[in-house]
Amino acid sequence: MSHDTKAVLVKLGDSGQTIAAAEQDVRGRRVVDAGGDDLGKVDDLLIDREERRVRFLRVEHGGVLGIGATATFIPVEAVSDVTDDTVRVDLTRQKIEQAPKYDPEVVEETGYYEDVYWYYGYAPFFSPRGVAAPYPVPPTRR
């Protein structure tokens, strides 16, 4: 069985769609890592056009008033808690800072989304059923 690994993901803000329950729309909330350190804010959500599901948080950090800010994509599987003000992820700042960099010129051609899933230790949502490891994948110990 073959799966298309080039899923069409779009920003929720560009899709013309909305989150059904307004309280579940986490855009604008602060993102904190597993230790409670601030990582930035949820700038937008990347949704799977076909299945109409949120797949990534687009977290913006750095810059001044949005100028010079950097975007990082975090799979929704990493979200461990959501409050009225914050989204907590089960990742460390260091892990996120070393994630594959986003380049809008080559993002689709290089399998960026798949790289991000595997980097964080999650099976991509478009992996064939029964082949991908269950996630979250526990860290390997040496």
C-alpha atoms as an extended CHARMM CRD file, in Angstrom:
* protein
*
       142  EXT
         1         1  MET       CA              0.0000000000        0.0000000000        0.0000000000  PROA      1               0.0000000000
         2         2  SER       CA              1.4900000000        3.3010000000       -1.0400000000  PROA      2               0.0000000000
         3         3  HSD       CA              0.9750000000        6.5560000000        0.7980000000  PROA      3               0.0000000000
         4         4  ASP       CA              1.6500000000       10.0170000000       -0.5510000000  PROA      4               0.0000000000
         5         5  THR       CA              4.3330000000       11.5660000000        1.6150000000  PROA      5               0.0000000000
         6         6  LYS       CA              3.7430000000       14.9790000000        0.0840000000  PROA      6               0.0000000000
         7         7  ALA       CA              0.7280000000       15.8810000000        2.1600000000  PROA      7               0.0000000000
         8         8  VAL       CA             -0.6540000000       19.3010000000        1.4130000000  PROA      8               0.0000000000
         9         9  LEU       CA             -0.3640000000       21.3340000000        4.5800000000  PROA      9               0.0000000000
        10        10  VAL       CA             -1.5430000000       24.9120000000        4.7290000000  PROA      10              0.0000000000
        11        11  LYS       CA             -1.6810000000       27.5470000000        7.4150000000  PROA      11              0.0000000000
        12        12  LEU       CA             -5.0750000000       27.6560000000        9.0600000000  PROA      12              0.0000000000
        13        13  GLY       CA             -4.9830000000       31.4460000000        8.6370000000  PROA      13              0.0000000000
        14        14  ASP       CA             -4.6800000000       31.0220000000        4.8420000000  PROA      14              0.0000000000
        15        15  SER       CA             -7.2160000000       28.2010000000        4.5080000000  PROA      15              0.0000000000
        16        16  GLY       CA            -10.4800000000       30.0530000000        5.0570000000  PROA      16              0.0000000000
        17        17  GLN       CA            -11.3270000000       27.4560000000        7.7220000000  PROA      17              0.0000000000
        18        18  THR       CA            -11.7710000000       27.8910000000       11.4550000000  PROA      18              0.0000000000
        19        19  ILE       CA            -11.4640000000       25.6780000000       14.5220000000  PROA      19              0.0000000000
        20        20  ALA       CA            -14.9530000000       24.4340000000       15.4180000000  PROA      20              0.0000000000
        21        21  ALA       CA            -14.5980000000       25.1590000000       19.1660000000  PROA      21              0.0000000000
        22        22  ALA       CA            -13.0660000000       28.6120000000       19.6630000000  PROA      22              0.0000000000
        23        23  GLU       CA            -11.4890000000       27.5980000000       22.9980000000  PROA      23              0.0000000000
        24        24  GLN       CA             -9.4330000000       24.9640000000       21.1360000000  PROA      24              0.0000000000
        25        25  ASP       CA             -7.8450000000       27.5500000000       18.8490000000  PROA      25              0.0000000000
        26        26  VAL       CA             -4.3980000000       27.9510000000       20.4380000000  PROA      26              0.0000000000
        27        27  ARG       CA             -3.1120000000       30.6600000000       18.0920000000  PROA      27              0.0000000000
        28        28  GLY       CA             -1.5780000000       33.5310000000       20.0300000000  PROA      28              0.0000000000
        29        29  ARG       CA             -0.8300000000       31.4370000000       23.1270000000  PROA      29              0.0000000000
        30        30  ARG       CA              2.6830000000       31.1870000000       24.5850000000  PROA      30              0.0000000000
        31        31  VAL       CA              4.5150000000       27.9060000000       24.0490000000  PROA      31              0.0000000000
        32        32  VAL       CA              6.6140000000       26.4680000000       26.8840000000  PROA      32              0.0000000000
        33        33  ASP       CA              8.9500000000       23.5020000000       26.8480000000  PROA      33              0.0000000000
        34        34  ALA       CA              8.9720000000       20.5140000000       29.2030000000  PROA      34              0.0000000000
        35        35  GLY       CA             10.8880000000       22.5750000000       31.7870000000  PROA      35              0.0000000000
        36        36  GLY       CA              8.5460000000       25.5780000000       31.5700000000  PROA      36              0.0000000000
        37        37  ASP       CA             10.9140000000       27.7680000000       29.4990000000  PROA      37              0.0000000000
        38        38  ASP       CA              9.2540000000       30.1480000000       27.0380000000  PROA      38              0.0000000000
        39        39  LEU       CA              9.6820000000       29.1350000000       23.3810000000  PROA      39              0.0000000000
        40        40  GLY       CA              7.6020000000       31.7980000000       21.6510000000  PROA      40              0.0000000000
        41        41  LYS       CA              3.9770000000       31.9730000000       20.5990000000  PROA      41              0.0000000000
        42        42  VAL       CA              1.7160000000       29.9420000000       18.3620000000  PROA      42              0.0000000000
        43        43  ASP       CA              1.6510000000       32.0670000000       15.2280000000  PROA      43              0.0000000000
        44        44  ASP       CA             -0.4930000000       29.6850000000       13.1970000000  PROA      44              0.0000000000
        45        45  LEU       CA             -1.4940000000       26.0510000000       12.7940000000  PROA      45              0.0000000000
        46        46  LEU       CA             -0.6510000000       23.8870000000        9.8010000000  PROA      46              0.0000000000
        47        47  ILE       CA             -3.5900000000       21.7920000000        8.7530000000  PROA      47              0.0000000000
        48        48  ASP       CA             -3.8530000000       18.7860000000        6.4790000000  PROA      48              0.0000000000
        49        49  ARG       CA             -6.1490000000       19.9770000000        3.6970000000  PROA      49              0.0000000000
        50        50  GLU       CA             -7.3830000000       16.4880000000        2.9000000000  PROA      50              0.0000000000
        51        51  GLU       CA             -8.2280000000       15.3000000000        6.4120000000  PROA      51              0.0000000000
        52        52  ARG       CA             -8.8710000000       18.7900000000        7.8560000000  PROA      52              0.0000000000
        53        53  ARG       CA             -6.7490000000       18.0800000000       10.9410000000  PROA      53              0.0000000000
        54        54  VAL       CA             -4.1210000000       20.1850000000       12.6620000000  PROA      54              0.0000000000
        55        55  ARG       CA             -0.6940000000       18.6010000000       12.1470000000  PROA      55              0.0000000000
        56        56  PHE       CA              1.8100000000       21.2440000000       13.3440000000  PROA      56              0.0000000000
        57        57  LEU       CA              2.0240000000       24.2990000000       15.5510000000  PROA      57              0.0000000000
        58        58  ARG       CA              3.8670000000       27.1360000000       13.8230000000  PROA      58              0.0000000000
        59        59  VAL       CA              5.7720000000       28.7290000000       16.6960000000  PROA      59              0.0000000000
        60        60  GLU       CA              7.2940000000       32.1450000000       16.1600000000  PROA      60              0.0000000000
        61        61  HSD       CA             10.1540000000       33.3530000000       18.3240000000  PROA      61              0.0000000000
        62        62  GLY       CA             12.7600000000       36.1040000000       18.3650000000  PROA      62              0.0000000000
        63        63  GLY       CA             12.5950000000       39.3460000000       16.4700000000  PROA      63              0.0000000000
        64        64  VAL       CA             10.9610000000       42.5870000000       17.5190000000  PROA      64              0.0000000000
        65        65  LEU       CA              7.2440000000       43.1250000000       16.9280000000  PROA      65              0.0000000000
        66        66  GLY       CA              7.2430000000       40.2020000000       14.5050000000  PROA      66              0.0000000000
        67        67  ILE       CA             10.1140000000       41.5630000000       12.4020000000  PROA      67              0.0000000000
        68        68  GLY       CA             13.0400000000       39.1690000000       12.1260000000  PROA      68              0.0000000000
        69        69  ALA       CA             11.1540000000       36.4080000000       13.9180000000  PROA      69              0.0000000000
        70        70  THR       CA             11.9410000000       32.7530000000       13.2150000000  PROA      70              0.0000000000
        71        71  ALA       CA              9.3190000000       30.0670000000       12.6620000000  PROA      71              0.0000000000
        72        72  THR       CA              9.6120000000       26.5380000000       14.0510000000  PROA      72              0.0000000000
        73        73  PHE       CA              7.1890000000       23.7150000000       13.3500000000  PROA      73              0.0000000000
        74        74  ILE       CA              6.2710000000       21.3650000000       16.1920000000  PROA      74              0.0000000000
        75        75  PRO       CA              4.0730000000       18.2840000000       15.6180000000  PROA      75              0.0000000000
        76        76  VAL       CA              0.8320000000       18.3950000000       17.6050000000  PROA      76              0.0000000000
        77        77  GLU       CA              1.7770000000       15.0020000000       19.0640000000  PROA      77              0.0000000000
        78        78  ALA       CA              4.3360000000       16.8580000000       21.2190000000  PROA      78              0.0000000000
        79        79  VAL       CA              1.6210000000       18.9180000000       22.9870000000  PROA      79              0.0000000000
        80        80  SER       CA              1.2220000000       17.7120000000       26.5740000000  PROA      80              0.0000000000
        81        81  ASP       CA             -1.0280000000       20.3950000000       28.0800000000  PROA      81              0.0000000000
        82        82  VAL       CA             -3.0710000000       23.4030000000       26.9980000000  PROA      82              0.0000000000
        83        83  THR       CA             -4.2860000000       26.1850000000       29.2780000000  PROA      83              0.0000000000
        84        84  ASP       CA             -6.0390000000       29.4650000000       28.5380000000  PROA      84              0.0000000000
        85        85  ASP       CA             -2.6290000000       31.1470000000       28.1080000000  PROA      85              0.0000000000
        86        86  THR       CA             -0.0770000000       28.4730000000       27.2160000000  PROA      86              0.0000000000
        87        87  VAL       CA              0.6680000000       25.3550000000       25.2360000000  PROA      87              0.0000000000
        88        88  ARG       CA              3.1760000000       22.9930000000       26.8830000000  PROA      88              0.0000000000
        89        89  VAL       CA              5.2150000000       20.6280000000       24.7230000000  PROA      89              0.0000000000
        90        90  ASP       CA              7.1260000000       17.5360000000       25.8420000000  PROA      90              0.0000000000
        91        91  LEU       CA             10.3370000000       18.7910000000       24.2440000000  PROA      91              0.0000000000
        92        92  THR       CA             13.3250000000       20.7900000000       25.4440000000  PROA      92              0.0000000000
        93        93  ARG       CA             14.4130000000       24.1690000000       24.1310000000  PROA      93              0.0000000000
        94        94  GLN       CA             17.7030000000       22.5880000000       23.0130000000  PROA      94              0.0000000000
        95        95  LYS       CA             15.9020000000       19.8770000000       21.0000000000  PROA      95              0.0000000000
        96        96  ILE       CA             13.6910000000       22.4770000000       19.3080000000  PROA      96              0.0000000000
        97        97  GLU       CA             16.6270000000       24.7860000000       18.5310000000  PROA      97              0.0000000000
        98        98  GLN       CA             18.4070000000       21.9000000000       16.7450000000  PROA      98              0.0000000000
        99        99  ALA       CA             15.3670000000       20.8600000000       14.6800000000  PROA      99              0.0000000000
       100       100  PRO       CA             15.5200000000       20.8690000000       10.8660000000  PROA      100             0.0000000000
       101       101  LYS       CA             15.3380000000       24.4660000000        9.6690000000  PROA      101             0.0000000000
       102       102  TYR       CA             12.3690000000       25.6520000000        7.6570000000  PROA      102             0.0000000000
       103       103  ASP       CA             13.1790000000       26.8830000000        4.1400000000  PROA      103             0.0000000000
       104       104  PRO       CA             10.0610000000       27.9220000000        2.2030000000  PROA      104             0.0000000000
       105       105  GLU       CA             11.9340000000       27.5220000000       -1.0950000000  PROA      105             0.0000000000
       106       106  VAL       CA             12.5250000000       23.7780000000       -0.6570000000  PROA      106             0.0000000000
       107       107  VAL       CA             10.1240000000       22.6350000000        2.0600000000  PROA      107             0.0000000000
       108       108  GLU       CA              7.9770000000       20.3650000000       -0.1470000000  PROA      108             0.0000000000
       109       109  GLU       CA             10.7780000000       18.9340000000       -2.2790000000  PROA      109             0.0000000000
       110       110  THR       CA             12.9690000000       17.8480000000        0.6210000000  PROA      110             0.0000000000
       111       111  GLY       CA             10.3970000000       16.0170000000        2.7110000000  PROA      111             0.0000000000
       112       112  TYR       CA             10.6680000000       18.6520000000        5.4400000000  PROA      112             0.0000000000
       113       113  TYR       CA              7.5520000000       17.5780000000        7.3300000000  PROA      113             0.0000000000
       114       114  GLU       CA              8.6700000000       13.9590000000        7.4160000000  PROA      114             0.0000000000
       115       115  ASP       CA             12.1380000000       15.0490000000        8.6020000000  PROA      115             0.0000000000
       116       116  VAL       CA             10.5820000000       17.0320000000       11.4540000000  PROA      116             0.0000000000
       117       117  TYR       CA              8.4200000000       14.1090000000       12.5860000000  PROA      117             0.0000000000
       118       118  TRP       CA             11.3630000000       11.6930000000       12.6390000000  PROA      118             0.0000000000
       119       119  TYR       CA             13.6640000000       14.2570000000       14.2620000000  PROA      119             0.0000000000
       120       120  TYR       CA             11.2800000000       14.6090000000       17.2110000000  PROA      120             0.0000000000
       121       121  GLY       CA             10.7010000000       10.8390000000       17.3550000000  PROA      121             0.0000000000
       122       122  TYR       CA              7.1270000000       10.7110000000       16.0810000000  PROA      122             0.0000000000
       123       123  ALA       CA              5.7860000000        8.6390000000       13.1970000000  PROA      123             0.0000000000
       124       124  PRO       CA              4.5220000000       10.9200000000       10.4030000000  PROA      124             0.0000000000
       125       125  PHE       CA              0.7370000000       10.9580000000       10.1150000000  PROA      125             0.0000000000
       126       126  PHE       CA              1.0390000000        9.8650000000        6.4860000000  PROA      126             0.0000000000
       127       127  SER       CA              3.0940000000        6.7200000000        7.2400000000  PROA      127             0.0000000000
       128       128  PRO       CA              1.5780000000        3.3990000000        6.1940000000  PROA      128             0.0000000000
       129       129  ARG       CA             -0.4400000000        1.8610000000        9.0170000000  PROA      129             0.0000000000
       130       130  GLY       CA              1.3460000000       -0.9790000000       10.7830000000  PROA      130             0.0000000000
       131       131  VAL       CA              4.7950000000        0.1050000000        9.5640000000  PROA      131             0.0000000000
       132       132  ALA       CA              5.4530000000        3.1840000000       11.6690000000  PROA      132             0.0000000000
       133       133  ALA       CA              6.5950000000        2.8100000000       15.2400000000  PROA      133             0.0000000000
       134       134  PRO       CA              4.0050000000        3.8100000000       17.8350000000  PROA      134             0.0000000000
       135       135  TYR       CA              4.5230000000        7.3100000000       19.1120000000  PROA      135             0.0000000000
       136       136  PRO       CA              5.7460000000        8.9200000000       21.0960000000  PROA      136             0.0000000000
       137       137  VAL       CA              8.8420000000        6.8330000000       20.6640000000  PROA      137             0.0000000000
       138       138  PRO       CA             10.7720000000        6.5390000000       23.9440000000  PROA      138             0.0000000000
       139       139  PRO       CA             14.3090000000        7.9590000000       23.7600000000  PROA      139             0.0000000000
       140       140  THR       CA             17.0110000000        5.3890000000       23.2220000000  PROA      140             0.0000000000
       141       141  ARG       CA             19.4490000000        4.9150000000       26.0490000000  PROA      141             0.0000000000
       142       142  ARG       CA             23.0860000000        4.1030000000       25.6260000000  PROA      142             0.0000000000
